[in-house]
Amino acid sequence: MRKLAIAFVIAAISLSQLQAQSSPASSPPERKVTLRVTPEYPDLAKRMRIQGTVKIEAVVRPNGTVKSTRILGGSPVLVQAASDAVKNWKFQAAQSETTEVVQLTFEAR
């Protein structure tokens, strides 16, 4: 059973890396980030030495807080940590709600 789970994780990682390679490069967020929370590196990712970039779409309220996030790509092992961190980011205030695309990179240490 454990071997099946590991095989599934490896297959999911391979698929997400293929998707990430085929997506176009993104531009930096239009609104400046004023508070950037660093994601916690998941224990499973540490043990498996998984690295990569997670791409997230964040809907940002006019006051700069993050209303919601949506994963656009990245390793399934890393996406929850990335999403949790971005939900706590703060952006510059603006006239209206905006959608920002951000990328977080995880590197094994």
N, C-alpha and C positions, 0 to 999 in steps of 0.2 A: 504494500500500500504506500509506503514511504517513497519507494522508487518511482511509483506512478505520479505522486505529487511533485517530486523533483523534476520529472520529465515534463509535466504540465507547465511548471514555472519556467523551465528552460524554453519550451515551445512558445510560451506567451512573450518572453523577453525577446526571442528572435523575431517574432511577428511585429512587436512594437518597434524594434530597431529598424526593420524594413520600412515601416510606415513613417518613422521619423526621418529616414534618409530620403524618402520620396517627397516630403513636404517642403514647400519653398521657405526660404529664410524669412524670419519675421523682423519687423522694425521694432525699435525700442518703444516702451509705453509713451503715449502722448502726454500723460500727466506724470509729473515727477513723483517718485516714491519718496516720502518723508520719513517713514519708519519701515525698515525691512527686517522681518523676523526670519532667522535662519532655521531651516527645517531640521528636525532630528533625524539622523541617519538610522533607518530601521535595522534592528538586530539581525534579521534574516539577510538583509542586503550586505551587512558587514561580514557575516559568516561566509556568504557566497561570493564576496568581493564584487558585488554588482555596482557598476557605475553607469552614469548616463544623465541625460537631460530630460526634464519633464516640462512640457509646454502646457500652460494653463491660461484660460480666458477668465478674466475677473470682471464682474460688473461692479462698478465703483459708484457709490452715492455722491451727490454733490458735496457733502461734507468731507469726502475723502476716505470713508470707511468702505470696506468690501462687503457688498450685499450678497454676492454668490460667486461660485467658481464652477468651471467646467473643464475637465481634462481634455486636452487636444491630442496628447501623445506622450509616450514615455513608458518606462518599465512598470508593469503592474505592482512590483514590489516597492517602488518609490513614490507612486502617485499620491497615496493617502498622506504621507508625510509632507509632500510638497503642497498639496491642497490645504492642509491644516495650517501651514505656515503662512501662505498667501492670504488666507481668511483674516489674519491678524495684521496684515500690512496696512499702512496709511498712505494715502496719496494727497497731493495738493488739492485744495478746494477748487471747485469749478461751478459754472452756472447750471450745469445739468448732469444727469447720470451719464457715464461713459462706459465703454467696454475696452479693456486693456488686455493685451496678450503679453504674458511674461514667461520667461524660461528660467528654470532653476537647474543647476548642474550639481550632481552628486559625484564625488570622487572618493574611492576607497583609500583608506589610510592605513 
